[in-house]
Amino acid sequence: MTQVKNVIKDNYNMMLLNDFLREKIKDAGFNGMEISKTPTGTKIVLHVTRPGIVIGRKGTGIKELTEKIQTDFGYKNPQISVEEVQKPELSPSVMCNRMASHIERGTAFRRATMWTMNQIMEAGAMGVQITISGKLRGDRSAFEKHTQGILPRAGNYAKNIVTEDIVHTKTPMGLIGIKIRIAKKEKIVLEFERDEEKSVTVEDIDKQEKEKIIAKTESEHIKIEEEKMKTLETLEEEEAKLK
């Protein structure tokens, strides 16, 4: 029974640490962590979109984080390493946090949902499903589910290629929950190899470089997205134009 209690305690401690890191290094684009015990202590790998924010100037940020984890969560001699997420748009955790930030800043939930889905599909996802529930419009709770592309629901494919995350955000109307499921093409094991080449012109590369604006933090990235999001038309606006 002692072993069962230890497992429950470790999982609960890991959940608390995950919630703490999600809020603490929010601007770094937190995408999850990996914890493993070693003979010398505890190895913690943080996956973020902007490692420089976590490390800090001359390593002050990561030292402060190490002390906090050791004192508040009881991990012995934590050794923290940081890994950069290459494609943040294919990370459910990062996209959940970005969508929640947009809604907190006053963006309509459907506009934020459409923008998030477009960003994920443009990054090369096979499929995406966004479920948003809570006090969306009035006092009564409601939920909406939006799907784009191909998203396996069950079986071995769903287990291997689909990743998901859930985040909750507070609004003046009440609490809203966001769940994002993403199916990634690169995780599919093909029976036969296919050679697919896409011709890219110099004009396309120049256009992509001009449109690409590098943000130092997630907050800056969200502000840039909000300006671009104003040009996005929702279904209600399209229907109003047709009338």
WOJOJO-V865554 format. One record per pair of residues at least 4 apart in sequence whose C-alpha atoms are under 8 Angstrom apart, sorted by the first residue. I is the first residue (numbers start at 0). GAP is how many residues later the second one is. D is the distance in whole Angstrom. If there is no record, write none. Layout:
<<I	GAP	D> <I	GAP	D>>
This chain:
<<0	4	6> <1	4	6> <2	4	6> <3	4	6> <4	4	6> <5	4	6> <6	4	6> <7	4	6> <8	4	6> <9	4	6> <10	4	6> <11	4	6> <12	4	6> <12	60	7> <13	4	6> <14	4	6> <15	4	6> <16	4	6> <16	52	8> <16	56	7> <17	4	6> <17	14	7> <17	15	7> <18	4	7> <19	4	6> <20	4	6> <20	5	8> <20	9	7> <21	4	6> <21	8	6> <24	4	7> <24	5	6> <24	28	8> <24	29	7> <25	4	6> <25	192	7> <26	26	8> <26	190	5> <26	191	5> <26	192	6> <27	20	6> <27	21	6> <27	22	5> <27	23	7> <27	24	8> <27	25	6> <27	26	7> <27	189	6> <27	190	6> <28	19	5> <28	20	5> <28	21	6> <28	65	6> <28	188	8> <28	189	6> <29	16	8> <29	17	6> <29	18	5> <29	19	7> <29	63	7> <29	64	6> <30	15	8> <30	16	5> <30	17	5> <30	18	8> <30	54	8> <30	60	7> <30	62	5> <30	63	6> <31	14	6> <31	15	6> <31	16	8> <31	61	7> <32	11	7> <32	12	5> <32	13	5> <32	14	6> <33	9	8> <33	10	6> <33	11	5> <33	12	7> <34	7	7> <34	8	6> <34	9	5> <34	10	7> <35	6	6> <35	7	5> <35	8	7> <36	4	6> <36	5	5> <36	6	6> <37	4	6> <37	5	7> <39	37	7> <40	34	8> <40	35	5> <40	36	5> <40	37	6> <40	38	7> <41	33	7> <41	34	6> <41	35	6> <41	36	5> <41	37	6> <42	35	6> <42	36	5> <42	37	6> <42	38	8> <43	34	7> <43	35	6> <43	36	5> <43	37	6> <44	35	6> <44	36	5> <44	37	6> <44	38	7> <45	34	7> <45	35	6> <45	36	5> <45	37	6> <46	35	6> <46	36	5> <46	37	6> <46	38	6> <47	34	7> <47	35	6> <47	36	5> <47	37	6> <48	35	5> <48	36	5> <48	37	7> <48	39	6> <49	4	7> <49	34	7> <49	166	8> <49	167	7> <50	4	6> <50	31	6> <50	32	7> <50	33	6> <51	4	6> <52	8	7> <52	164	8> <53	7	6> <53	8	6> <53	28	8> <54	4	5> <54	5	7> <54	6	5> <54	7	5> <54	27	8> <55	4	5> <55	5	4> <55	6	7> <56	4	7> <58	4	6> <59	4	6> <60	4	6> <61	4	6> <61	18	7> <62	4	6> <63	4	6> <64	4	6> <65	4	6> <65	12	6> <65	13	7> <65	14	7> <66	4	6> <67	4	6> <67	5	8> <68	4	5> <68	5	7> <68	6	7> <68	9	7> <69	4	5> <69	5	5> <69	6	6> <69	7	7> <69	8	7> <70	4	8> <86	4	7> <86	36	8> <87	6	6> <87	7	7> <88	5	7> <88	6	6> <88	30	6> <88	31	5> <88	34	6> <89	5	8> <89	30	6> <89	33	7> <89	34	8> <89	35	7> <89	92	7> <89	94	7> <90	4	6> <90	72	8> <90	91	8> <91	4	6> <91	71	7> <91	72	5> <91	73	5> <91	88	6> <91	89	7> <91	90	7> <92	4	6> <92	71	8> <92	72	5> <92	73	7> <93	4	6> <94	4	6> <94	21	7> <94	85	8> <95	4	6> <95	69	7> <95	70	7> <95	71	6> <95	82	7> <95	83	7> <95	84	7> <96	4	6> <96	70	7> <97	4	6> <97	120	8> <97	124	7> <98	4	6> <98	13	6> <98	14	7> <98	17	7> <99	4	6> <99	67	8> <99	68	7> <99	69	6> <99	78	7> <100	4	6> <100	121	7> <101	4	7> <101	5	6> <101	10	7> <101	120	7> <101	124	7> <102	4	5> <102	5	6> <102	6	6> <102	9	7> <102	68	8> <103	65	7> <103	66	7> <103	67	6> <106	4	7> <106	5	6> <107	4	6> <108	4	6> <108	27	8> <109	4	6> <109	124	7> <110	4	6> <110	118	8> <110	121	7> <110	122	8> <110	123	6> <111	4	6> <111	117	8> <112	4	6> <112	17	7> <112	33	8> <113	4	6> <113	120	8> <114	4	6> <114	114	7> <114	117	8> <115	4	6> <116	4	6> <116	11	7> <116	12	8> <116	13	8> <116	31	7> <117	4	6> <118	4	6> <119	4	7> <119	5	6> <119	8	7> <120	4	5> <120	5	7> <120	6	7> <120	7	7> <120	27	8> <120	28	8> <123	60	8> <123	61	7> <124	57	7> <124	58	6> <124	59	5> <124	60	6> <125	23	6> <125	24	6> <125	25	7> <125	56	8> <125	57	5> <125	58	5> <125	59	5> <126	20	8> <126	21	6> <126	22	4> <126	23	4> <126	24	5> <126	55	6> <126	56	5> <126	57	7> <127	19	6> <127	20	5> <127	21	6> <127	22	7> <127	23	6> <127	52	7> <127	53	6> <127	54	5> <127	55	6> <128	16	7> <128	17	6> <128	18	4> <128	19	7> <128	22	7> <128	51	6> <128	52	5> <128	53	7> <129	15	6> <129	16	5> <129	17	6> <129	48	7> <129	49	6> <129	50	5> <129	51	7> <130	12	7> <130	13	6> <130	14	4> <130	15	6> <130	47	6> <130	48	5> <130	49	7> <131	11	6> <131	12	5> <131	13	7> <131	44	7> <131	45	6> <131	46	5> <131	47	6> <132	8	7> <132	9	6> <132	10	4> <132	11	6> <132	43	6> <132	44	5> <132	45	7> <133	7	5> <133	8	6> <133	9	6> <133	40	7> <133	41	6> <133	42	4> <133	43	6> <134	4	6> <134	5	6> <134	6	5> <134	7	6> <134	38	6> <134	39	5> <134	40	6> <134	41	6> <135	5	7> <135	6	6> <135	7	8> <135	37	7> <135	40	7> <136	36	8> <137	35	7> <138	34	7> <149	33	8> <150	7	8> <150	11	8> <150	31	7> <150	32	6> <151	5	7> <151	6	5> <151	10	7> <151	31	8> <152	5	6> <153	4	5> <153	5	7> <154	4	7> <155	4	6> <156	4	6> <156	5	8> <156	31	8> <157	4	5> <157	25	8> <159	27	7> <160	22	5> <160	23	6> <160	24	7> <160	26	5> <160	27	7> <161	19	6> <161	20	5> <161	21	4> <161	22	7> <162	18	6> <162	19	5> <162	20	7> <163	15	7> <163	16	5> <163	17	4> <163	18	6> <164	14	6> <164	15	6> <164	16	7> <165	11	7> <165	12	6> <165	13	4> <165	14	7> <166	10	6> <166	11	5> <166	12	7> <167	7	7> <167	8	6> <167	9	4> <167	10	6> <168	6	6> <168	7	5> <168	8	6> <169	4	6> <169	5	5> <169	6	6> <170	4	6> <170	5	7> <183	4	8> <199	4	6> <199	5	7> <200	4	7> <201	4	6> <202	4	6> <203	4	6> <204	4	6> <205	4	6> <206	4	6> <207	4	6> <213	7	8> <214	5	6> <214	6	5> <215	4	7> <215	5	8> <216	4	6> <217	4	6> <218	4	6> <219	4	6> <220	4	6> <221	4	6> <222	4	7> <223	4	7> <224	4	6> <225	4	7> <226	4	8> <227	4	7> <232	4	6> <232	5	7> <233	4	6> <234	4	6> <235	4	6> <236	4	6> <237	4	6> <238	4	6>>
